[in-house]
């Protein structure tokens, strides 16, 4: 009976370690998602018509092979 309790305690400790590592991974991924969402919002704002931007030269839109 004593060895079974010890084995369960070891398994519980390992599971707690794994859970903590998963929590850290999820936290880092959420930070990355937040950063990517902010970048997408910024790009979306830049792509909106009428968004304040620098004047564009129509020649910039011509492919370089012309």
PDBQT receptor file of N, H, CA, C and O in Angstrom, charges set to zero:
ATOM      1  N   UNK A   1       0.830  -1.193   0.000  1.00  0.00    +0.000 N 
ATOM      2  CA  UNK A   1       0.000   0.000   0.000  1.00  0.00    +0.000 C 
ATOM      3  C   UNK A   1       0.876   1.259   0.000  1.00  0.00    +0.000 C 
ATOM      4  O   UNK A   1       0.573   2.233  -0.690  1.00  0.00    +0.000 OA
ATOM      5  N   UNK A   2       1.955   1.229   0.775  1.00  0.00    +0.000 N 
ATOM      6  H   UNK A   2       2.201   0.438   1.335  1.00  0.00    +0.000 HD
ATOM      7  CA  UNK A   2       2.866   2.373   0.853  1.00  0.00    +0.000 C 
ATOM      8  C   UNK A   2       3.491   2.688  -0.515  1.00  0.00    +0.000 C 
ATOM      9  O   UNK A   2       3.613   3.852  -0.899  1.00  0.00    +0.000 OA
ATOM     10  N   UNK A   3       3.884   1.637  -1.238  1.00  0.00    +0.000 N 
ATOM     11  H   UNK A   3       3.786   0.692  -0.926  1.00  0.00    +0.000 HD
ATOM     12  CA  UNK A   3       4.503   1.853  -2.544  1.00  0.00    +0.000 C 
ATOM     13  C   UNK A   3       3.501   2.414  -3.553  1.00  0.00    +0.000 C 
ATOM     14  O   UNK A   3       3.877   3.199  -4.423  1.00  0.00    +0.000 OA
ATOM     15  N   UNK A   4       2.255   2.027  -3.446  1.00  0.00    +0.000 N 
ATOM     16  H   UNK A   4       1.950   1.389  -2.739  1.00  0.00    +0.000 HD
ATOM     17  CA  UNK A   4       1.222   2.559  -4.354  1.00  0.00    +0.000 C 
ATOM     18  C   UNK A   4       1.019   4.047  -4.100  1.00  0.00    +0.000 C 
ATOM     19  O   UNK A   4       0.865   4.826  -5.041  1.00  0.00    +0.000 OA
ATOM     20  N   UNK A   5       1.018   4.441  -2.839  1.00  0.00    +0.000 N 
ATOM     21  H   UNK A   5       1.143   3.809  -2.074  1.00  0.00    +0.000 HD
ATOM     22  CA  UNK A   5       0.862   5.865  -2.507  1.00  0.00    +0.000 C 
ATOM     23  C   UNK A   5       2.052   6.659  -3.018  1.00  0.00    +0.000 C 
ATOM     24  O   UNK A   5       1.884   7.744  -3.575  1.00  0.00    +0.000 OA
ATOM     25  N   UNK A   6       3.235   6.135  -2.837  1.00  0.00    +0.000 N 
ATOM     26  H   UNK A   6       3.372   5.253  -2.385  1.00  0.00    +0.000 HD
ATOM     27  CA  UNK A   6       4.446   6.801  -3.322  1.00  0.00    +0.000 C 
ATOM     28  C   UNK A   6       4.408   6.944  -4.836  1.00  0.00    +0.000 C 
ATOM     29  O   UNK A   6       4.746   7.999  -5.372  1.00  0.00    +0.000 OA
ATOM     30  N   UNK A   7       4.000   5.888  -5.525  1.00  0.00    +0.000 N 
ATOM     31  H   UNK A   7       3.726   5.030  -5.090  1.00  0.00    +0.000 HD
ATOM     32  CA  UNK A   7       3.906   5.927  -6.991  1.00  0.00    +0.000 C 
ATOM     33  C   UNK A   7       2.893   6.975  -7.434  1.00  0.00    +0.000 C 
ATOM     34  O   UNK A   7       3.147   7.710  -8.389  1.00  0.00    +0.000 OA
ATOM     35  N   UNK A   8       1.760   7.057  -6.764  1.00  0.00    +0.000 N 
ATOM     36  H   UNK A   8       1.554   6.460  -5.988  1.00  0.00    +0.000 HD
ATOM     37  CA  UNK A   8       0.741   8.059  -7.102  1.00  0.00    +0.000 C 
ATOM     38  C   UNK A   8       1.251   9.479  -6.836  1.00  0.00    +0.000 C 
ATOM     39  O   UNK A   8       0.957  10.396  -7.602  1.00  0.00    +0.000 OA
ATOM     40  N   UNK A   9       2.003   9.660  -5.771  1.00  0.00    +0.000 N 
ATOM     41  H   UNK A   9       2.242   8.915  -5.149  1.00  0.00    +0.000 HD
ATOM     42  CA  UNK A   9       2.564  10.972  -5.468  1.00  0.00    +0.000 C 
ATOM     43  C   UNK A   9       3.568  11.393  -6.538  1.00  0.00    +0.000 C 
ATOM     44  O   UNK A   9       3.610  12.558  -6.933  1.00  0.00    +0.000 OA
ATOM     45  N   UNK A  10       4.367  10.452  -7.001  1.00  0.00    +0.000 N 
ATOM     46  H   UNK A  10       4.333   9.505  -6.680  1.00  0.00    +0.000 HD
ATOM     47  CA  UNK A  10       5.327  10.748  -8.070  1.00  0.00    +0.000 C 
ATOM     48  C   UNK A  10       4.589  11.138  -9.344  1.00  0.00    +0.000 C 
ATOM     49  O   UNK A  10       4.945  12.118  -9.997  1.00  0.00    +0.000 OA
ATOM     50  N   UNK A  11       3.563  10.374  -9.697  1.00  0.00    +0.000 N 
ATOM     51  H   UNK A  11       3.274   9.577  -9.166  1.00  0.00    +0.000 HD
ATOM     52  CA  UNK A  11       2.783  10.679 -10.904  1.00  0.00    +0.000 C 
ATOM     53  C   UNK A  11       2.107  12.042 -10.778  1.00  0.00    +0.000 C 
ATOM     54  O   UNK A  11       2.064  12.802 -11.745  1.00  0.00    +0.000 OA
ATOM     55  N   UNK A  12       1.585  12.354  -9.608  1.00  0.00    +0.000 N 
ATOM     56  H   UNK A  12       1.620  11.737  -8.822  1.00  0.00    +0.000 HD
ATOM     57  CA  UNK A  12       0.932  13.646  -9.393  1.00  0.00    +0.000 C 
ATOM     58  C   UNK A  12       1.937  14.782  -9.560  1.00  0.00    +0.000 C 
ATOM     59  O   UNK A  12       1.631  15.801 -10.179  1.00  0.00    +0.000 OA
ATOM     60  N   UNK A  13       3.127  14.605  -9.010  1.00  0.00    +0.000 N 
ATOM     61  H   UNK A  13       3.376  13.778  -8.507  1.00  0.00    +0.000 HD
ATOM     62  CA  UNK A  13       4.164  15.624  -9.154  1.00  0.00    +0.000 C 
ATOM     63  C   UNK A  13       4.545  15.849 -10.610  1.00  0.00    +0.000 C 
ATOM     64  O   UNK A  13       4.703  16.990 -11.045  1.00  0.00    +0.000 OA
ATOM     65  N   UNK A  14       4.691  14.768 -11.359  1.00  0.00    +0.000 N 
ATOM     66  H   UNK A  14       4.562  13.841 -11.006  1.00  0.00    +0.000 HD
ATOM     67  CA  UNK A  14       5.016  14.890 -12.782  1.00  0.00    +0.000 C 
ATOM     68  C   UNK A  14       3.897  15.578 -13.548  1.00  0.00    +0.000 C 
ATOM     69  O   UNK A  14       4.150  16.410 -14.419  1.00  0.00    +0.000 OA
ATOM     70  N   UNK A  15       2.670  15.231 -13.222  1.00  0.00    +0.000 N 
ATOM     71  H   UNK A  15       2.464  14.555 -12.514  1.00  0.00    +0.000 HD
ATOM     72  CA  UNK A  15       1.529  15.864 -13.890  1.00  0.00    +0.000 C 
ATOM     73  C   UNK A  15       1.474  17.357 -13.583  1.00  0.00    +0.000 C 
ATOM     74  O   UNK A  15       1.152  18.158 -14.460  1.00  0.00    +0.000 OA
ATOM     75  N   UNK A  16       1.781  17.731 -12.358  1.00  0.00    +0.000 N 
ATOM     76  H   UNK A  16       2.042  17.080 -11.645  1.00  0.00    +0.000 HD
ATOM     77  CA  UNK A  16       1.801  19.152 -12.004  1.00  0.00    +0.000 C 
ATOM     78  C   UNK A  16       2.883  19.889 -12.778  1.00  0.00    +0.000 C 
ATOM     79  O   UNK A  16       2.669  21.016 -13.225  1.00  0.00    +0.000 OA
ATOM     80  N   UNK A  17       4.045  19.262 -12.941  1.00  0.00    +0.000 N 
ATOM     81  H   UNK A  17       4.219  18.346 -12.578  1.00  0.00    +0.000 HD
ATOM     82  CA  UNK A  17       5.125  19.867 -13.727  1.00  0.00    +0.000 C 
ATOM     83  C   UNK A  17       4.702  20.043 -15.181  1.00  0.00    +0.000 C 
ATOM     84  O   UNK A  17       4.938  21.093 -15.779  1.00  0.00    +0.000 OA
ATOM     85  N   UNK A  18       4.084  19.023 -15.742  1.00  0.00    +0.000 N 
ATOM     86  H   UNK A  18       3.893  18.170 -15.257  1.00  0.00    +0.000 HD
ATOM     87  CA  UNK A  18       3.626  19.106 -17.134  1.00  0.00    +0.000 C 
ATOM     88  C   UNK A  18       2.567  20.189 -17.293  1.00  0.00    +0.000 C 
ATOM     89  O   UNK A  18       2.585  20.937 -18.270  1.00  0.00    +0.000 OA
ATOM     90  N   UNK A  19       1.661  20.276 -16.356  1.00  0.00    +0.000 N 
ATOM     91  H   UNK A  19       1.646  19.668 -15.562  1.00  0.00    +0.000 HD
ATOM     92  CA  UNK A  19       0.608  21.290 -16.421  1.00  0.00    +0.000 C 
ATOM     93  C   UNK A  19       1.203  22.693 -16.360  1.00  0.00    +0.000 C 
ATOM     94  O   UNK A  19       0.765  23.583 -17.089  1.00  0.00    +0.000 OA
ATOM     95  N   UNK A  20       2.179  22.895 -15.514  1.00  0.00    +0.000 N 
ATOM     96  H   UNK A  20       2.535  22.173 -14.921  1.00  0.00    +0.000 HD
ATOM     97  CA  UNK A  20       2.831  24.202 -15.415  1.00  0.00    +0.000 C 
ATOM     98  C   UNK A  20       3.532  24.559 -16.726  1.00  0.00    +0.000 C 
ATOM     99  O   UNK A  20       3.473  25.707 -17.166  1.00  0.00    +0.000 OA
ATOM    100  N   UNK A  21       4.183  23.597 -17.342  1.00  0.00    +0.000 N 
ATOM    101  H   UNK A  21       4.230  22.664 -16.984  1.00  0.00    +0.000 HD
ATOM    102  CA  UNK A  21       4.845  23.839 -18.633  1.00  0.00    +0.000 C 
ATOM    103  C   UNK A  21       3.818  24.175 -19.713  1.00  0.00    +0.000 C 
ATOM    104  O   UNK A  21       4.048  25.060 -20.537  1.00  0.00    +0.000 OA
ATOM    105  N   UNK A  22       2.715  23.488 -19.709  1.00  0.00    +0.000 N 
ATOM    106  H   UNK A  22       2.528  22.769 -19.039  1.00  0.00    +0.000 HD
ATOM    107  CA  UNK A  22       1.639  23.780 -20.672  1.00  0.00    +0.000 C 
ATOM    108  C   UNK A  22       1.100  25.186 -20.444  1.00  0.00    +0.000 C 
ATOM    109  O   UNK A  22       0.855  25.916 -21.404  1.00  0.00    +0.000 OA
ATOM    110  N   UNK A  23       0.914  25.568 -19.199  1.00  0.00    +0.000 N 
ATOM    111  H   UNK A  23       1.113  24.974 -18.420  1.00  0.00    +0.000 HD
ATOM    112  CA  UNK A  23       0.427  26.918 -18.892  1.00  0.00    +0.000 C 
ATOM    113  C   UNK A  23       1.394  27.980 -19.400  1.00  0.00    +0.000 C 
ATOM    114  O   UNK A  23       0.963  28.989 -19.956  1.00  0.00    +0.000 OA
ATOM    115  N   UNK A  24       2.689  27.769 -19.217  1.00  0.00    +0.000 N 
ATOM    116  H   UNK A  24       3.039  26.948 -18.765  1.00  0.00    +0.000 HD
ATOM    117  CA  UNK A  24       3.681  28.725 -19.721  1.00  0.00    +0.000 C 
ATOM    118  C   UNK A  24       3.635  28.808 -21.246  1.00  0.00    +0.000 C 
ATOM    119  O   UNK A  24       3.735  29.895 -21.816  1.00  0.00    +0.000 OA
ATOM    120  N   UNK A  25       3.483  27.656 -21.903  1.00  0.00    +0.000 N 
ATOM    121  H   UNK A  25       3.402  26.773 -21.440  1.00  0.00    +0.000 HD
ATOM    122  CA  UNK A  25       3.410  27.635 -23.364  1.00  0.00    +0.000 C 
ATOM    123  C   UNK A  25       2.174  28.381 -23.859  1.00  0.00    +0.000 C 
ATOM    124  O   UNK A  25       2.259  29.168 -24.802  1.00  0.00    +0.000 OA
ATOM    125  N   UNK A  26       1.046  28.142 -23.236  1.00  0.00    +0.000 N 
ATOM    126  H   UNK A  26       0.976  27.503 -22.470  1.00  0.00    +0.000 HD
ATOM    127  CA  UNK A  26      -0.194  28.822 -23.635  1.00  0.00    +0.000 C 
ATOM    128  C   UNK A  26      -0.062  30.322 -23.414  1.00  0.00    +0.000 C 
ATOM    129  O   UNK A  26      -0.528  31.111 -24.237  1.00  0.00    +0.000 OA
ATOM    130  N   UNK A  27       0.564  30.723 -22.319  1.00  0.00    +0.000 N 
ATOM    131  H   UNK A  27       0.942  30.083 -21.651  1.00  0.00    +0.000 HD
ATOM    132  CA  UNK A  27       0.759  32.139 -22.044  1.00  0.00    +0.000 C 
ATOM    133  C   UNK A  27       1.611  32.797 -23.133  1.00  0.00    +0.000 C 
ATOM    134  O   UNK A  27       1.265  33.869 -23.628  1.00  0.00    +0.000 OA
ATOM    135  N   UNK A  28       2.725  32.153 -23.507  1.00  0.00    +0.000 N 
ATOM    136  H   UNK A  28       3.006  31.282 -23.105  1.00  0.00    +0.000 HD
ATOM    137  CA  UNK A  28       3.588  32.694 -24.566  1.00  0.00    +0.000 C 
ATOM    138  C   UNK A  28       2.841  32.762 -25.895  1.00  0.00    +0.000 C 
ATOM    139  O   UNK A  28       2.966  33.741 -26.631  1.00  0.00    +0.000 OA
ATOM    140  N   UNK A  29       2.072  31.730 -26.199  1.00  0.00    +0.000 N 
ATOM    141  H   UNK A  29       1.971  30.935 -25.601  1.00  0.00    +0.000 HD
ATOM    142  CA  UNK A  29       1.314  31.733 -27.451  1.00  0.00    +0.000 C 
ATOM    143  C   UNK A  29       0.278  32.846 -27.462  1.00  0.00    +0.000 C 
ATOM    144  O   UNK A  29       0.049  33.465 -28.501  1.00  0.00    +0.000 OA
ATOM    145  N   UNK A  30      -0.354  33.110 -26.320  1.00  0.00    +0.000 N 
ATOM    146  H   UNK A  30      -0.168  32.608 -25.476  1.00  0.00    +0.000 HD
ATOM    147  CA  UNK A  30      -1.341  34.188 -26.262  1.00  0.00    +0.000 C 
ATOM    148  C   UNK A  30      -0.666  35.539 -26.482  1.00  0.00    +0.000 C 
ATOM    149  O   UNK A  30      -1.241  36.419 -27.123  1.00  0.00    +0.000 OA
ATOM    150  N   UNK A  31       0.544  35.712 -25.959  1.00  0.00    +0.000 N 
ATOM    151  H   UNK A  31       1.010  34.997 -25.438  1.00  0.00    +0.000 HD
ATOM    152  CA  UNK A  31       1.276  36.949 -26.210  1.00  0.00    +0.000 C 
ATOM    153  C   UNK A  31       1.570  37.110 -27.697  1.00  0.00    +0.000 C 
ATOM    154  O   UNK A  31       1.442  38.205 -28.245  1.00  0.00    +0.000 OA
ATOM    155  N   UNK A  32       1.962  36.026 -28.341  1.00  0.00    +0.000 N 
ATOM    156  H   UNK A  32       2.066  35.137 -27.896  1.00  0.00    +0.000 HD
ATOM    157  CA  UNK A  32       2.241  36.076 -29.776  1.00  0.00    +0.000 C 
ATOM    158  C   UNK A  32       0.969  36.388 -30.563  1.00  0.00    +0.000 C 
ATOM    159  O   UNK A  32       1.007  37.169 -31.514  1.00  0.00    +0.000 OA
ATOM    160  N   UNK A  33      -0.135  35.799 -30.184  1.00  0.00    +0.000 N 
ATOM    161  H   UNK A  33      -0.167  35.165 -29.411  1.00  0.00    +0.000 HD
ATOM    162  CA  UNK A  33      -1.415  36.047 -30.857  1.00  0.00    +0.000 C 
ATOM    163  C   UNK A  33      -1.796  37.511 -30.704  1.00  0.00    +0.000 C 
ATOM    164  O   UNK A  33      -2.228  38.142 -31.669  1.00  0.00    +0.000 OA
ATOM    165  N   UNK A  34      -1.643  38.058 -29.499  1.00  0.00    +0.000 N 
ATOM    166  H   UNK A  34      -1.292  37.545 -28.716  1.00  0.00    +0.000 HD
ATOM    167  CA  UNK A  34      -1.971  39.464 -29.271  1.00  0.00    +0.000 C 
ATOM    168  C   UNK A  34      -1.120  40.379 -30.146  1.00  0.00    +0.000 C 
ATOM    169  O   UNK A  34      -1.626  41.345 -30.716  1.00  0.00    +0.000 OA
ATOM    170  N   UNK A  35       0.171  40.076 -30.251  1.00  0.00    +0.000 N 
ATOM    171  H   UNK A  35       0.583  39.291 -29.788  1.00  0.00    +0.000 HD
ATOM    172  CA  UNK A  35       1.059  40.872 -31.092  1.00  0.00    +0.000 C 
ATOM    173  C   UNK A  35       0.652  40.789 -32.555  1.00  0.00    +0.000 C 
ATOM    174  O   UNK A  35       0.600  41.806 -33.247  1.00  0.00    +0.000 OA
ATOM    175  N   UNK A  36       0.363  39.583 -33.026  1.00  0.00    +0.000 N 
ATOM    176  H   UNK A  36       0.405  38.757 -32.464  1.00  0.00    +0.000 HD
ATOM    177  CA  UNK A  36      -0.043  39.409 -34.422  1.00  0.00    +0.000 C 
ATOM    178  C   UNK A  36      -1.363  40.123 -34.720  1.00  0.00    +0.000 C 
ATOM    179  O   UNK A  36      -1.526  40.696 -35.798  1.00  0.00    +0.000 OA
ATOM    180  N   UNK A  37      -2.296  40.092 -33.784  1.00  0.00    +0.000 N 
ATOM    181  H   UNK A  37      -2.164  39.626 -32.909  1.00  0.00    +0.000 HD
ATOM    182  CA  UNK A  37      -3.563  40.790 -33.982  1.00  0.00    +0.000 C 
ATOM    183  C   UNK A  37      -3.346  42.299 -34.071  1.00  0.00    +0.000 C 
ATOM    184  O   UNK A  37      -3.983  42.972 -34.881  1.00  0.00    +0.000 OA
ATOM    185  N   UNK A  38      -2.461  42.825 -33.253  1.00  0.00    +0.000 N 
ATOM    186  H   UNK A  38      -1.943  42.278 -32.595  1.00  0.00    +0.000 HD
ATOM    187  CA  UNK A  38      -2.164  44.258 -33.311  1.00  0.00    +0.000 C 
ATOM    188  C   UNK A  38      -1.537  44.614 -34.657  1.00  0.00    +0.000 C 
ATOM    189  O   UNK A  38      -1.858  45.650 -35.240  1.00  0.00    +0.000 OA
ATOM    190  N   UNK A  39      -0.649  43.760 -35.145  1.00  0.00    +0.000 N 
ATOM    191  H   UNK A  39      -0.389  42.919 -34.672  1.00  0.00    +0.000 HD
ATOM    192  CA  UNK A  39      -0.028  44.017 -36.443  1.00  0.00    +0.000 C 
ATOM    193  C   UNK A  39      -1.058  43.946 -37.569  1.00  0.00    +0.000 C 
ATOM    194  O   UNK A  39      -1.007  44.746 -38.503  1.00  0.00    +0.000 OA
ATOM    195  N   UNK A  40      -1.978  43.007 -37.489  1.00  0.00    +0.000 N 
ATOM    196  H   UNK A  40      -2.019  42.357 -36.730  1.00  0.00    +0.000 HD
ATOM    197  CA  UNK A  40      -3.025  42.894 -38.516  1.00  0.00    +0.000 C 
ATOM    198  C   UNK A  40      -3.915  44.127 -38.494  1.00  0.00    +0.000 C 
ATOM    199  O   UNK A  40      -4.272  44.654 -39.548  1.00  0.00    +0.000 OA
ATOM    200  N   UNK A  41      -4.280  44.598 -37.284  1.00  0.00    +0.000 N 
ATOM    201  H   UNK A  41      -3.990  44.171 -36.428  1.00  0.00    +0.000 HD
ATOM    202  CA  UNK A  41      -5.102  45.814 -37.192  1.00  0.00    +0.000 C 
ATOM    203  C   UNK A  41      -4.390  47.005 -37.825  1.00  0.00    +0.000 C 
ATOM    204  O   UNK A  41      -5.009  47.805 -38.528  1.00  0.00    +0.000 OA
ATOM    205  N   UNK A  42      -3.085  47.119 -37.573  1.00  0.00    +0.000 N 
ATOM    206  H   UNK A  42      -2.583  46.470 -37.002  1.00  0.00    +0.000 HD
ATOM    207  CA  UNK A  42      -2.313  48.216 -38.146  1.00  0.00    +0.000 C 
ATOM    208  C   UNK A  42      -2.283  48.119 -39.668  1.00  0.00    +0.000 C 
ATOM    209  O   UNK A  42      -2.463  49.122 -40.359  1.00  0.00    +0.000 OA
ATOM    210  N   UNK A  43      -2.057  46.919 -40.190  1.00  0.00    +0.000 N 
ATOM    211  H   UNK A  43      -1.911  46.105 -39.629  1.00  0.00    +0.000 HD
ATOM    212  CA  UNK A  43      -2.062  46.739 -41.644  1.00  0.00    +0.000 C 
ATOM    213  C   UNK A  43      -3.433  47.027 -42.238  1.00  0.00    +0.000 C 
ATOM    214  O   UNK A  43      -3.535  47.624 -43.309  1.00  0.00    +0.000 OA
ATOM    215  N   UNK A  44      -4.478  46.608 -41.552  1.00  0.00    +0.000 N 
ATOM    216  H   UNK A  44      -4.394  46.123 -40.682  1.00  0.00    +0.000 HD
ATOM    217  CA  UNK A  44      -5.839  46.861 -42.021  1.00  0.00    +0.000 C 
ATOM    218  C   UNK A  44      -6.099  48.362 -42.120  1.00  0.00    +0.000 C 
ATOM    219  O   UNK A  44      -6.694  48.835 -43.088  1.00  0.00    +0.000 OA
ATOM    220  N   UNK A  45      -5.649  49.102 -41.112  1.00  0.00    +0.000 N 
ATOM    221  H   UNK A  45      -5.165  48.717 -40.326  1.00  0.00    +0.000 HD
ATOM    222  CA  UNK A  45      -5.838  50.549 -41.137  1.00  0.00    +0.000 C 
ATOM    223  C   UNK A  45      -5.078  51.191 -42.293  1.00  0.00    +0.000 C 
ATOM    224  O   UNK A  45      -5.563  52.140 -42.907  1.00  0.00    +0.000 OA
ATOM    225  N   UNK A  46      -3.901  50.679 -42.586  1.00  0.00    +0.000 N 
ATOM    226  H   UNK A  46      -3.506  49.908 -42.086  1.00  0.00    +0.000 HD
ATOM    227  CA  UNK A  46      -3.118  51.214 -43.694  1.00  0.00    +0.000 C 
ATOM    228  C   UNK A  46      -3.767  50.923 -45.043  1.00  0.00    +0.000 C 
ATOM    229  O   UNK A  46      -3.606  51.694 -45.989  1.00  0.00    +0.000 OA
ATOM    230  N   UNK A  47      -4.498  49.819 -45.135  1.00  0.00    +0.000 N 
ATOM    231  H   UNK A  47      -4.630  49.193 -44.366  1.00  0.00    +0.000 HD
ATOM    232  CA  UNK A  47      -5.110  49.425 -46.396  1.00  0.00    +0.000 C 
ATOM    233  C   UNK A  47      -6.459  50.089 -46.654  1.00  0.00    +0.000 C 
ATOM    234  O   UNK A  47      -6.979  50.017 -47.767  1.00  0.00    +0.000 OA
ATOM    235  N   UNK A  48      -7.025  50.728 -45.650  1.00  0.00    +0.000 N 
ATOM    236  H   UNK A  48      -6.603  50.787 -44.746  1.00  0.00    +0.000 HD
ATOM    237  CA  UNK A  48      -8.336  51.339 -45.812  1.00  0.00    +0.000 C 
ATOM    238  C   UNK A  48      -8.251  52.536 -46.751  1.00  0.00    +0.000 C 
ATOM    239  O   UNK A  48      -7.314  53.329 -46.670  1.00  0.00    +0.000 OA
ATOM    240  N   UNK A  49      -9.249  52.666 -47.660  1.00  0.00    +0.000 N 
ATOM    241  H   UNK A  49     -10.010  52.021 -47.726  1.00  0.00    +0.000 HD
ATOM    242  CA  UNK A  49      -9.254  53.836 -48.545  1.00  0.00    +0.000 C 
ATOM    243  C   UNK A  49      -9.442  55.100 -47.712  1.00  0.00    +0.000 C 
ATOM    244  O   UNK A  49     -10.198  55.127 -46.740  1.00  0.00    +0.000 OA
ATOM    245  N   UNK A  50      -8.743  56.123 -48.119  1.00  0.00    +0.000 N 
ATOM    246  H   UNK A  50      -8.129  56.101 -48.909  1.00  0.00    +0.000 HD
ATOM    247  CA  UNK A  50      -8.858  57.385 -47.401  1.00  0.00    +0.000 C 
ATOM    248  C   UNK A  50      -8.011  57.434 -46.146  1.00  0.00    +0.000 C 
ATOM    249  O   UNK A  50      -8.034  58.423 -45.414  1.00  0.00    +0.000 OA
ATOM    250  N   UNK A  51      -7.271  56.379 -45.899  1.00  0.00    +0.000 N 
ATOM    251  H   UNK A  51      -7.252  55.576 -46.494  1.00  0.00    +0.000 HD
ATOM    252  CA  UNK A  51      -6.391  56.388 -44.731  1.00  0.00    +0.000 C 
ATOM    253  C   UNK A  51      -5.268  57.367 -45.006  1.00  0.00    +0.000 C 
ATOM    254  O   UNK A  51      -4.740  57.424 -46.117  1.00  0.00    +0.000 OA
ATOM    255  N   UNK A  52      -4.906  58.132 -43.997  1.00  0.00    +0.000 N 
ATOM    256  H   UNK A  52      -5.335  58.085 -43.095  1.00  0.00    +0.000 HD
ATOM    257  CA  UNK A  52      -3.822  59.094 -44.225  1.00  0.00    +0.000 C 
ATOM    258  C   UNK A  52      -2.533  58.351 -44.568  1.00  0.00    +0.000 C 
ATOM    259  O   UNK A  52      -2.074  57.477 -43.832  1.00  0.00    +0.000 OA
ATOM    260  N   UNK A  53      -1.982  58.723 -45.685  1.00  0.00    +0.000 N 
ATOM    261  H   UNK A  53      -2.355  59.433 -46.282  1.00  0.00    +0.000 HD
ATOM    262  CA  UNK A  53      -0.729  58.096 -46.109  1.00  0.00    +0.000 C 
ATOM    263  C   UNK A  53       0.049  59.097 -46.946  1.00  0.00    +0.000 C 
ATOM    264  O   UNK A  53      -0.437  60.185 -47.255  1.00  0.00    +0.000 OA
ATOM    265  N   UNK A  54       1.224  58.722 -47.296  1.00  0.00    +0.000 N 
ATOM    266  H   UNK A  54       1.618  57.838 -47.046  1.00  0.00    +0.000 HD
ATOM    267  CA  UNK A  54       2.044  59.580 -48.138  1.00  0.00    +0.000 C 
ATOM    268  C   UNK A  54       1.471  59.598 -49.551  1.00  0.00    +0.000 C 
ATOM    269  O   UNK A  54       0.902  58.603 -50.000  1.00  0.00    +0.000 OA
ATOM    270  N   UNK A  55       1.616  60.714 -50.250  1.00  0.00    +0.000 N 
ATOM    271  H   UNK A  55       2.078  61.522 -49.885  1.00  0.00    +0.000 HD
ATOM    272  CA  UNK A  55       1.148  60.735 -51.652  1.00  0.00    +0.000 C 
ATOM    273  C   UNK A  55       1.911  59.693 -52.459  1.00  0.00    +0.000 C 
ATOM    274  O   UNK A  55       3.116  59.509 -52.290  1.00  0.00    +0.000 OA
ATOM    275  N   UNK A  56       1.183  59.022 -53.333  1.00  0.00    +0.000 N 
ATOM    276  H   UNK A  56       0.203  59.172 -53.470  1.00  0.00    +0.000 HD
ATOM    277  CA  UNK A  56       1.804  57.954 -54.127  1.00  0.00    +0.000 C 
ATOM    278  C   UNK A  56       2.035  58.440 -55.538  1.00  0.00    +0.000 C 
ATOM    279  O   UNK A  56       1.237  59.194 -56.096  1.00  0.00    +0.000 OA
ATOM    280  N   UNK A  57       3.113  58.009 -56.091  1.00  0.00    +0.000 N 
ATOM    281  H   UNK A  57       3.761  57.397 -55.638  1.00  0.00    +0.000 HD
ATOM    282  CA  UNK A  57       3.446  58.299 -57.470  1.00  0.00    +0.000 C 
ATOM    283  C   UNK A  57       2.918  57.137 -58.309  1.00  0.00    +0.000 C 
ATOM    284  O   UNK A  57       3.257  55.988 -58.026  1.00  0.00    +0.000 OA
ATOM    285  N   UNK A  58       2.095  57.397 -59.337  1.00  0.00    +0.000 N 
ATOM    286  H   UNK A  58       1.819  58.330 -59.567  1.00  0.00    +0.000 HD
ATOM    287  CA  UNK A  58       1.575  56.297 -60.162  1.00  0.00    +0.000 C 
ATOM    288  C   UNK A  58       2.664  55.441 -60.798  1.00  0.00    +0.000 C 
ATOM    289  O   UNK A  58       2.435  54.262 -61.068  1.00  0.00    +0.000 OA
ATOM    290  N   UNK A  59       3.839  56.006 -61.041  1.00  0.00    +0.000 N 
ATOM    291  H   UNK A  59       4.025  56.964 -60.822  1.00  0.00    +0.000 HD
ATOM    292  CA  UNK A  59       4.938  55.238 -61.612  1.00  0.00    +0.000 C 
ATOM    293  C   UNK A  59       5.400  54.111 -60.677  1.00  0.00    +0.000 C 
ATOM    294  O   UNK A  59       5.982  53.126 -61.132  1.00  0.00    +0.000 OA
ATOM    295  N   UNK A  60       5.139  54.258 -59.372  1.00  0.00    +0.000 N 
ATOM    296  H   UNK A  60       4.666  55.058 -59.002  1.00  0.00    +0.000 HD
ATOM    297  CA  UNK A  60       5.526  53.226 -58.418  1.00  0.00    +0.000 C 
ATOM    298  C   UNK A  60       4.722  51.949 -58.613  1.00  0.00    +0.000 C 
ATOM    299  O   UNK A  60       5.163  50.873 -58.210  1.00  0.00    +0.000 OA
ATOM    300  N   UNK A  61       3.543  52.054 -59.228  1.00  0.00    +0.000 N 
ATOM    301  H   UNK A  61       3.184  52.928 -59.556  1.00  0.00    +0.000 HD
ATOM    302  CA  UNK A  61       2.682  50.891 -59.444  1.00  0.00    +0.000 C 
ATOM    303  C   UNK A  61       3.025  50.124 -60.707  1.00  0.00    +0.000 C 
ATOM    304  O   UNK A  61       2.516  49.024 -60.920  1.00  0.00    +0.000 OA
ATOM    305  N   UNK A  62       3.894  50.697 -61.558  1.00  0.00    +0.000 N 
ATOM    306  H   UNK A  62       4.308  51.591 -61.384  1.00  0.00    +0.000 HD
ATOM    307  CA  UNK A  62       4.267  50.035 -62.807  1.00  0.00    +0.000 C 
ATOM    308  C   UNK A  62       5.295  48.948 -62.474  1.00  0.00    +0.000 C 
ATOM    309  O   UNK A  62       6.277  49.211 -61.779  1.00  0.00    +0.000 OA
ATOM    310  N   UNK A  63       5.070  47.737 -62.967  1.00  0.00    +0.000 N 
ATOM    311  H   UNK A  63       4.273  47.523 -63.532  1.00  0.00    +0.000 HD
ATOM    312  CA  UNK A  63       6.060  46.677 -62.725  1.00  0.00    +0.000 C 
ATOM    313  C   UNK A  63       7.415  47.071 -63.292  1.00  0.00    +0.000 C 
ATOM    314  O   UNK A  63       7.466  47.797 -64.284  1.00  0.00    +0.000 OA
ATOM    315  N   UNK A  64       8.491  46.628 -62.710  1.00  0.00    +0.000 N 
ATOM    316  H   UNK A  64       8.450  46.038 -61.904  1.00  0.00    +0.000 HD
ATOM    317  CA  UNK A  64       9.839  47.065 -63.146  1.00  0.00    +0.000 C 
ATOM    318  C   UNK A  64      10.225  46.618 -64.540  1.00  0.00    +0.000 C 
ATOM    319  O   UNK A  64      11.173  47.170 -65.099  1.00  0.00    +0.000 OA
ATOM    320  N   UNK A  65       9.553  45.657 -65.130  1.00  0.00    +0.000 N 
ATOM    321  H   UNK A  65       8.783  45.208 -64.676  1.00  0.00    +0.000 HD
ATOM    322  CA  UNK A  65       9.957  45.188 -66.460  1.00  0.00    +0.000 C 
ATOM    323  C   UNK A  65       9.434  46.091 -67.571  1.00  0.00    +0.000 C 
ATOM    324  O   UNK A  65       9.748  45.847 -68.735  1.00  0.00    +0.000 OA
ATOM    325  N   UNK A  66       8.651  47.122 -67.265  1.00  0.00    +0.000 N 
ATOM    326  H   UNK A  66       8.395  47.321 -66.319  1.00  0.00    +0.000 HD
ATOM    327  CA  UNK A  66       8.182  48.058 -68.301  1.00  0.00    +0.000 C 
ATOM    328  C   UNK A  66       9.159  49.172 -68.497  1.00  0.00    +0.000 C 
ATOM    329  O   UNK A  66       8.933  50.053 -69.327  1.00  0.00    +0.000 OA
TER     330      UNK A  66
